[in-house]
Amino acid sequence: MPGTSPLLAALAVVFLAPLSPALASMPLAGLSGDEKRSVAAPGLLLAQGGDVEIFYDRAGNRVIVDAYTGEVIAIERPRRLPLRERSLPRRAGPSVNDPDALERYRRYRERQLGRPLEPLPGEQARDYRQPFPGEDDFIDRRRLPAIGEDDDVARREPAPRDRSSDGPITGSTPRDDGGVEAGARGTAGASEDVAKLQVLLDRAGVSPGVIDGRMGSNVRKALDALAEMTGERLDPTDKALVEAALADTGGPAFSTYTITAADAAGPFVASIPADYGDKARMERLGFTSTVEMLAERFHMDENYLRSLNPGADFSRPGTRIKVADPGKPRAGTVTRIVADKGREQVRAYDAAGNLVAAYPATIGSTDTPSPSGTVKVERIAFDPEYTYNPKVNFKQGDNDKVLTIPPGPNGPVGTIWIALSKPTYGIHGTPEPARIGKTNSHGCVRLTNWDAHELAKMVTKGVWVSFSE
């Protein structure tokens, strides 16, 4: 080309232009096969300098064409620049200095594993079924059981057993419990073998808390107490041994129960308000449903009871359901009680120093710690009212006046109050049995309602209660 370098003309390109049809008609004589293929495909036409036309084909090659003759002057392959080394940022894990981050990570791992993790030493555990504070949009992403997945388990039931002597509560119109949807989460991580072990421990007088089919800290504490009571350690993985022990203590761990008209009648309340002022305006803090009442009667987690009976209508008399058989309440005379803060367990001893019973417990909190040393049992109240006094105890919400909270299983102290000689302190029940050992108490000693009732039957005024660290 006269007087103009193709390369200098190429440097004059400053703007992109639409695709040009000229590339399709350019002469291809003298090009190799690869070059023909790369040029023949439509490419990107750049703004031109007059003497040459510059294109980029689909392969990224830079094609320089004589603007007058249409001949390809040069094809420049794209330059491959060496990649620079980069260090990827380290994935951030939960900060050990951020309790909220640690708790969120714990809950993430719990959902992955389908079971609750044990807290680290000195760490307060949370109920894995509750959303983290501030996470109102919490979504449970665990897999729901397939249709019919548990049918074979639900059908393997022992012979029916008459429980009419249990004396169900009678009263007014029941609340509709619906189907199993509300309890579908009860199947995740639950094991029938663990539930059988929990029933065996309950019968032996070393309570595992709620029977939910999960091997948690309450079960391990009960196994330790059983070893102290019998002098032998039970292997929880020995299924044959557990089955034999169940046979010796009352038979199969599960039985079939038929819901009666009295069960379905209630009386029930629509809901339990959180505010103490609203609680005080109610006549009674009773059960909210038939399934809640039956779960407490058979020492079971409500969701686990639902999961064992998919599709069951708990509000209809005549419905047959599978339930745990915890046996008869422990009997004996307790002369000394130990409230072990570190172990979160209450142990009851007789006059000879033998362990009579052991119960998982929630004992005090950082804000309202339980007392230290030794106190005495002052009185025992069944189905008690609760007196709320913000000047003496804690302050709940905006309630700044003394309130009398009516009795009932969903009251602040459940169905039992064992008053201690230190004012305002006592051993009592709870409206949330599944959270025993997992949440704080306002300085007192909290047990499940059935464990507190069993203990109350074995103690009298004057029994010593010692708090150990």
C-alpha positions as CSV (number, residue, x, y, z in Angstrom):
1,M,0.0,0.0,0.0
2,P,1.3,3.4,-0.9
3,G,3.0,5.1,2.1
4,T,0.9,3.8,4.9
5,S,1.7,1.1,7.4
6,P,-1.2,-1.3,8.1
7,L,-0.2,-1.5,11.7
8,L,-0.3,2.3,12.1
9,A,-3.7,2.4,10.5
10,A,-4.9,-0.2,12.9
11,L,-3.9,2.0,15.8
12,A,-6.3,4.6,14.6
13,V,-9.3,2.4,15.5
14,V,-11.2,4.0,18.3
15,F,-14.9,3.0,18.0
16,L,-16.8,-0.3,17.5
17,A,-19.1,-0.5,14.5
18,P,-21.8,-3.0,13.4
19,L,-20.9,-6.2,11.6
20,S,-19.9,-5.6,8.0
21,P,-20.9,-7.9,5.1
22,A,-17.6,-7.1,3.4
23,L,-15.8,-9.8,5.3
24,A,-18.0,-12.5,3.7
25,S,-17.0,-11.4,0.2
26,M,-13.3,-10.8,0.7
27,P,-10.8,-12.8,-1.5
28,L,-9.5,-15.9,0.3
29,A,-6.8,-16.8,-2.2
30,G,-3.5,-17.6,-0.7
31,L,-4.8,-18.4,2.7
32,S,-4.5,-21.7,4.5
33,G,-7.5,-23.8,5.4
34,D,-7.5,-22.7,9.0
35,E,-7.2,-19.0,8.0
36,K,-10.1,-19.4,5.5
37,R,-12.3,-20.9,8.2
38,S,-11.5,-18.1,10.7
39,V,-12.0,-15.3,8.1
40,A,-15.1,-16.8,6.5
41,A,-17.1,-16.5,9.7
42,P,-18.7,-13.1,10.3
43,G,-16.6,-11.0,12.7
44,L,-16.5,-7.7,14.4
45,L,-15.9,-4.7,12.1
46,L,-14.0,-1.8,13.8
47,A,-14.0,1.9,12.8
48,Q,-11.6,2.1,9.8
49,G,-8.6,4.4,9.0
50,G,-9.2,4.4,5.2
51,D,-6.3,2.2,3.9
52,V,-7.1,-0.9,5.8
53,E,-10.1,-2.6,7.4
54,I,-9.7,-4.5,10.6
55,F,-11.9,-7.3,11.8
56,Y,-12.0,-9.7,14.7
57,D,-13.3,-13.1,13.7
58,R,-15.1,-15.6,16.0
59,A,-11.9,-17.1,17.1
60,G,-10.6,-13.8,18.3
61,N,-8.1,-13.4,15.5
62,R,-7.3,-9.8,14.3
63,V,-7.8,-9.8,10.5
64,I,-6.3,-6.8,8.6
65,V,-7.7,-6.3,5.0
66,D,-6.7,-4.0,2.2
67,A,-9.6,-1.6,1.9
68,Y,-9.0,-1.2,-1.8
69,T,-8.3,-4.7,-3.1
70,G,-10.1,-6.7,-0.4
71,E,-7.0,-8.8,0.2
72,V,-6.1,-10.1,3.6
73,I,-2.9,-8.5,4.6
74,A,-2.4,-10.2,7.9
75,I,-4.0,-12.4,10.5
76,E,-2.8,-11.8,14.1
77,R,-3.5,-14.4,16.6
78,P,-4.7,-13.2,20.0
79,R,-1.9,-13.0,22.5
80,R,-2.1,-15.2,25.6
81,L,-1.0,-13.2,28.6
82,P,0.2,-15.2,31.6
83,L,-2.3,-15.4,34.4
84,R,-1.3,-13.6,37.5
85,E,-1.2,-15.6,40.7
86,R,-4.0,-14.7,43.1
87,S,-4.6,-15.7,46.6
88,L,-8.2,-16.5,47.3
89,P,-9.7,-15.0,50.4
90,R,-10.0,-17.4,53.3
91,R,-13.6,-18.4,53.9
92,A,-14.8,-16.7,57.0
93,G,-16.0,-19.0,59.7
94,P,-17.9,-18.1,62.8
95,S,-16.0,-15.8,65.0
96,V,-15.2,-17.2,68.4
97,N,-15.7,-13.8,69.8
98,D,-19.3,-13.4,68.4
99,P,-21.8,-15.5,70.4
100,D,-24.5,-14.8,67.8
101,A,-22.4,-16.1,65.0
102,L,-21.5,-19.2,66.9
103,E,-25.2,-19.9,67.7
104,R,-26.1,-19.4,64.0
105,Y,-23.4,-21.8,63.0
106,R,-24.5,-24.4,65.6
107,R,-28.1,-24.2,64.2
108,Y,-26.8,-24.6,60.7
109,R,-24.9,-27.8,61.7
110,E,-27.9,-29.1,63.6
111,R,-30.0,-28.9,60.5
112,Q,-27.3,-30.6,58.5
113,L,-26.9,-33.5,60.9
114,G,-30.6,-33.7,61.8
115,R,-29.9,-33.6,65.5
116,P,-29.0,-31.1,68.2
117,L,-25.3,-30.6,69.1
118,E,-24.0,-30.6,72.6
119,P,-23.0,-27.2,73.9
120,L,-19.4,-26.5,74.7
121,P,-18.3,-26.3,78.3
122,G,-19.8,-23.2,79.9
123,E,-22.0,-22.5,76.9
124,Q,-25.8,-22.3,77.4
125,A,-27.6,-24.6,74.9
126,R,-30.6,-23.4,73.0
127,D,-33.7,-25.3,71.8
128,Y,-32.9,-26.3,68.2
129,R,-36.6,-26.1,67.3
130,Q,-36.8,-22.4,68.1
131,P,-35.7,-19.6,65.6
132,F,-32.7,-17.5,66.6
133,P,-33.8,-14.2,68.0
134,G,-34.4,-11.7,65.2
135,E,-34.9,-14.5,62.6
136,D,-38.7,-14.2,62.2
137,D,-38.4,-15.6,58.7
138,F,-36.7,-18.8,59.8
139,I,-37.3,-21.7,57.4
140,D,-36.9,-25.3,58.4
141,R,-35.3,-26.9,55.3
142,R,-35.1,-30.4,56.6
143,R,-36.6,-33.1,54.5
144,L,-40.2,-34.0,55.2
145,P,-40.9,-37.8,55.4
146,A,-42.3,-39.3,52.2
147,I,-45.9,-40.3,52.0
148,G,-46.2,-43.7,53.7
149,E,-42.6,-43.6,54.9
150,D,-43.5,-44.4,58.5
151,D,-46.6,-46.5,57.8
152,D,-44.8,-49.8,58.6
153,V,-43.7,-48.5,61.9
154,A,-47.1,-47.1,62.8
155,R,-48.7,-50.5,62.2
156,R,-46.4,-52.5,64.4
157,E,-48.3,-51.9,67.6
158,P,-48.7,-54.0,70.7
159,A,-52.1,-55.2,71.7
160,P,-54.5,-52.4,73.0
161,R,-54.3,-51.5,76.6
162,D,-57.1,-50.1,78.7
163,R,-56.1,-46.7,80.1
164,S,-59.5,-45.6,81.2
165,S,-58.3,-45.5,84.8
166,D,-55.9,-42.7,84.0
167,G,-58.7,-40.2,84.8
168,P,-58.6,-37.8,81.8
169,I,-59.8,-34.3,82.3
170,T,-63.4,-33.6,81.3
171,G,-65.0,-30.4,80.3
172,S,-66.1,-28.3,77.3
173,T,-65.5,-28.2,73.6
174,P,-62.2,-29.4,72.2
175,R,-60.0,-27.5,69.8
176,D,-59.4,-29.2,66.4
177,D,-55.9,-30.5,66.4
178,G,-55.7,-31.1,62.6
179,G,-53.5,-33.7,61.1
180,V,-49.8,-34.5,61.4
181,E,-48.5,-31.4,59.5
182,A,-47.7,-29.4,62.6
183,G,-45.6,-32.3,64.0
184,A,-43.8,-33.3,60.8
185,R,-40.5,-31.9,62.2
186,G,-40.7,-34.5,65.0
187,T,-39.3,-37.2,62.7
188,A,-36.0,-35.5,61.8
189,G,-33.2,-37.1,63.8
190,A,-35.5,-39.2,65.9
191,S,-34.8,-42.9,66.5
192,E,-37.3,-45.5,67.8
193,D,-34.4,-47.3,69.5
194,V,-33.4,-44.2,71.4
195,A,-37.1,-43.7,72.4
196,K,-37.2,-47.2,73.8
197,L,-34.0,-46.4,75.8
198,Q,-35.8,-43.3,77.1
199,V,-38.8,-45.3,78.2
200,L,-36.5,-47.7,80.0
201,L,-34.8,-44.9,81.8
202,D,-38.1,-43.3,82.8
203,R,-39.3,-46.6,84.3
204,A,-36.1,-47.0,86.2
205,G,-36.6,-43.6,88.0
206,V,-33.8,-41.7,86.1
207,S,-35.8,-39.4,83.9
208,P,-34.6,-38.5,80.4
209,G,-37.1,-35.6,80.2
210,V,-39.4,-35.7,77.2
211,I,-39.4,-38.9,75.2
212,D,-38.5,-37.7,71.7
213,G,-36.2,-40.4,70.2
214,R,-33.1,-38.2,70.4
215,M,-29.8,-39.0,72.2
216,G,-29.2,-35.7,73.9
217,S,-27.5,-34.6,77.1
218,N,-30.6,-35.4,79.2
219,V,-30.4,-39.1,78.1
220,R,-26.6,-39.2,78.9
221,K,-27.2,-37.7,82.4
222,A,-29.9,-40.3,83.0
223,L,-27.5,-43.1,82.0
224,D,-24.9,-41.7,84.5
225,A,-27.6,-41.6,87.2
226,L,-28.6,-45.2,86.4
227,A,-25.0,-46.3,86.8
228,E,-24.9,-44.6,90.2
229,M,-28.2,-46.2,91.2
230,T,-27.4,-49.8,90.1
231,G,-23.6,-49.9,90.1
232,E,-23.7,-51.1,86.5
233,R,-23.5,-49.1,83.3
234,L,-26.1,-49.8,80.6
235,D,-24.8,-49.9,77.0
236,P,-27.3,-47.8,75.1
237,T,-26.3,-49.4,71.8
238,D,-27.1,-53.0,73.0
239,K,-30.6,-53.3,71.6
240,A,-31.1,-56.8,72.9
241,L,-30.2,-55.7,76.4
242,V,-32.6,-52.8,76.2
243,E,-35.4,-55.0,75.0
244,A,-34.8,-57.5,77.8
245,A,-34.8,-54.8,80.4
246,L,-38.0,-53.4,79.0
247,A,-39.6,-56.8,79.2
248,D,-38.6,-57.0,82.9
249,T,-40.0,-53.6,83.7
250,G,-43.4,-53.7,82.2
251,G,-43.3,-54.9,78.6
252,P,-42.9,-53.1,75.2
253,A,-41.8,-49.5,75.2
254,F,-44.9,-48.5,73.1
255,S,-48.6,-49.4,73.4
256,T,-51.8,-48.5,71.7
257,Y,-54.2,-46.0,73.3
258,T,-57.7,-45.2,72.2
259,I,-58.7,-41.5,72.6
260,T,-61.8,-41.2,74.8
261,A,-64.7,-38.7,74.7
262,A,-63.4,-37.3,77.9
263,D,-60.0,-36.8,76.4
264,A,-61.5,-34.9,73.4
265,A,-63.8,-32.8,75.6
266,G,-61.0,-30.9,77.3
267,P,-61.5,-28.2,78.6
268,F,-59.0,-26.5,76.4
269,V,-57.9,-22.9,75.9
270,A,-57.4,-21.3,72.5
271,S,-53.9,-20.1,73.2
272,I,-51.5,-19.1,76.1
273,P,-50.5,-15.4,76.0
274,A,-46.9,-14.5,76.6
275,D,-47.7,-11.4,78.7
276,Y,-48.3,-12.0,82.4
277,G,-51.0,-9.3,82.5
278,D,-53.0,-11.3,79.9
279,K,-52.3,-14.5,81.7
280,A,-53.7,-13.0,84.9
281,R,-57.0,-12.3,83.2
282,M,-57.6,-15.9,82.2
283,E,-59.6,-18.4,84.4
284,R,-57.1,-21.2,83.9
285,L,-53.9,-21.9,82.0
286,G,-55.0,-25.3,80.7
287,F,-53.9,-27.4,77.8
288,T,-54.4,-26.0,74.3
289,S,-55.2,-29.3,72.6
290,T,-55.8,-33.0,73.0
291,V,-52.4,-33.8,71.6
292,E,-50.7,-31.5,74.1
293,M,-52.6,-33.1,77.0
294,L,-51.8,-36.7,75.8
295,A,-48.1,-35.9,75.2
296,E,-47.8,-34.8,78.8
297,R,-49.7,-37.8,80.1
298,F,-47.3,-40.2,78.3
299,H,-44.1,-38.1,79.0
300,M,-43.7,-37.4,75.3
301,D,-42.6,-34.6,73.1
302,E,-45.7,-33.3,71.3
303,N,-44.1,-33.3,67.8
304,Y,-42.8,-36.8,68.3
305,L,-46.2,-38.0,69.3
306,R,-47.6,-36.5,66.1
307,S,-44.9,-38.1,64.0
308,L,-45.6,-41.6,65.4
309,N,-49.2,-41.2,64.4
310,P,-49.3,-39.6,60.9
311,G,-52.8,-38.5,59.8
312,A,-54.3,-39.2,63.2
313,D,-57.2,-37.0,64.4
314,F,-56.4,-36.5,68.0
315,S,-59.6,-34.6,68.6
316,R,-61.9,-37.5,67.6
317,P,-62.9,-40.1,70.2
318,G,-62.1,-43.6,69.2
319,T,-58.9,-42.7,67.4
320,R,-56.2,-45.3,68.2
321,I,-52.7,-43.9,68.6
322,K,-49.2,-45.2,69.4
323,V,-47.9,-43.9,72.7
324,A,-44.9,-44.4,75.0
325,D,-45.5,-46.5,78.1
326,P,-43.4,-44.9,80.8
327,G,-44.8,-47.1,83.6
328,K,-45.9,-46.2,87.1
329,P,-44.5,-43.2,89.0
330,R,-41.5,-43.8,91.2
331,A,-42.4,-44.4,94.9
332,G,-40.3,-44.0,98.0
333,T,-39.4,-41.6,100.8
334,V,-36.9,-38.9,99.9
335,T,-34.9,-37.3,102.8
336,R,-32.4,-35.3,100.8
337,I,-32.4,-33.5,97.5
338,V,-29.3,-32.3,95.5
339,A,-29.8,-29.7,92.9
340,D,-26.6,-30.0,90.8
341,K,-26.1,-26.8,88.8
342,G,-23.2,-28.0,86.8
343,R,-24.9,-31.2,85.7
344,E,-28.3,-29.6,85.5
345,Q,-29.9,-32.4,87.3
346,V,-31.9,-33.0,90.5
347,R,-31.1,-36.1,92.5
348,A,-33.3,-37.5,95.3
349,Y,-31.9,-39.8,98.1
350,D,-33.4,-41.8,100.8
351,A,-32.3,-42.0,104.5
352,A,-29.7,-44.7,103.7
353,G,-28.1,-42.5,101.1
354,N,-29.3,-44.5,98.1
355,L,-30.3,-42.7,94.9
356,V,-34.1,-42.9,94.6
357,A,-34.7,-40.8,91.5
358,A,-32.9,-38.3,89.2
359,Y,-34.5,-35.7,86.9
360,P,-33.1,-33.3,84.3
361,A,-33.5,-29.7,85.4
362,T,-33.1,-26.1,84.5
363,I,-31.5,-24.4,87.5
364,G,-31.2,-20.6,87.6
365,S,-29.6,-18.2,85.2
366,T,-26.8,-15.6,85.0
367,D,-29.3,-12.8,85.7
368,T,-31.2,-14.6,88.5
369,P,-28.9,-17.3,89.8
370,S,-30.2,-20.1,92.1
371,P,-29.2,-20.0,95.8
372,S,-26.1,-21.7,97.1
373,G,-25.7,-23.8,100.1
374,T,-28.6,-25.7,101.8
375,V,-32.2,-24.9,102.3
376,K,-35.3,-26.8,103.4
377,V,-38.7,-27.7,101.8
378,E,-41.3,-25.5,103.4
379,R,-44.5,-26.6,101.7
380,I,-45.8,-28.4,98.6
381,A,-48.6,-27.1,96.4
382,F,-50.4,-29.1,93.7
383,D,-51.9,-27.1,90.8
384,P,-50.8,-23.8,92.3
385,E,-51.4,-20.3,91.5
386,Y,-48.4,-18.1,90.8
387,T,-47.9,-14.7,92.4
388,Y,-45.9,-12.3,90.2
389,N,-44.2,-9.5,92.1
390,P,-41.8,-7.4,90.0
391,K,-40.3,-5.8,93.1
392,V,-39.2,-9.1,94.5
393,N,-38.6,-11.3,91.4
394,F,-37.9,-10.4,87.8
395,K,-39.8,-7.9,85.7
396,Q,-41.8,-9.3,82.8
397,G,-42.7,-7.0,79.9
398,D,-44.4,-3.8,81.1
399,N,-46.0,-5.4,84.1
400,D,-45.0,-3.4,87.2
401,K,-47.8,-4.5,89.6
402,V,-48.4,-7.7,91.6
403,L,-50.4,-10.2,89.6
404,T,-52.0,-13.5,90.5
405,I,-51.5,-16.0,87.6
406,P,-54.2,-18.7,87.6
407,P,-53.2,-22.4,87.9
408,G,-52.8,-24.9,85.1
409,P,-50.2,-27.0,83.2
410,N,-49.3,-24.0,81.1
411,G,-48.8,-21.7,84.0
412,P,-45.3,-20.2,84.8
413,V,-44.6,-22.9,87.5
414,G,-46.6,-25.7,85.9
415,T,-48.6,-28.0,88.1
416,I,-46.3,-28.3,91.1
417,W,-44.7,-25.8,93.5
418,I,-42.3,-27.1,96.2
419,A,-41.5,-24.0,98.2
420,L,-38.0,-23.7,99.7
421,S,-37.0,-21.9,102.9
422,K,-35.3,-19.2,100.9
423,P,-38.2,-16.8,100.0
424,T,-39.5,-16.8,96.4
425,Y,-37.4,-19.9,95.5
426,G,-38.8,-23.4,94.8
427,I,-38.8,-26.5,92.7
428,H,-41.6,-26.5,90.2
429,G,-43.0,-27.7,86.9
430,T,-43.0,-26.0,83.5
431,P,-45.3,-25.2,80.6
432,E,-42.5,-26.2,78.1
433,P,-41.2,-29.7,79.0
434,A,-39.2,-30.1,75.8
435,R,-36.9,-27.2,76.9
436,I,-35.8,-28.5,80.3
437,G,-32.1,-28.3,80.5
438,K,-31.9,-26.0,77.4
439,T,-33.2,-22.7,78.7
440,N,-32.7,-20.5,81.8
441,S,-35.0,-20.3,84.9
442,H,-35.6,-17.3,87.0
443,G,-33.5,-18.6,89.9
444,C,-35.7,-21.6,90.7
445,V,-35.4,-25.3,89.8
446,R,-37.6,-26.3,86.9
447,L,-38.6,-29.9,86.1
448,T,-41.1,-31.4,83.7
449,N,-44.6,-31.4,85.2
450,W,-44.6,-35.2,85.5
451,D,-41.2,-35.3,87.2
452,A,-42.1,-32.5,89.6
453,H,-45.3,-34.3,90.5
454,E,-43.4,-37.6,91.1
455,L,-40.9,-35.8,93.3
456,A,-43.6,-34.0,95.2
457,K,-45.2,-37.3,96.2
458,M,-42.0,-38.5,97.7
459,V,-40.9,-35.4,99.8
460,T,-42.3,-33.8,102.9
461,K,-41.8,-30.5,104.7
462,G,-38.3,-30.3,106.2
463,V,-36.4,-32.3,103.6
464,W,-33.0,-30.8,103.0
465,V,-32.2,-29.4,99.5
466,S,-28.5,-28.6,98.8
467,F,-27.3,-26.7,95.7
468,S,-24.0,-27.9,94.3
469,E,-21.9,-26.2,91.7
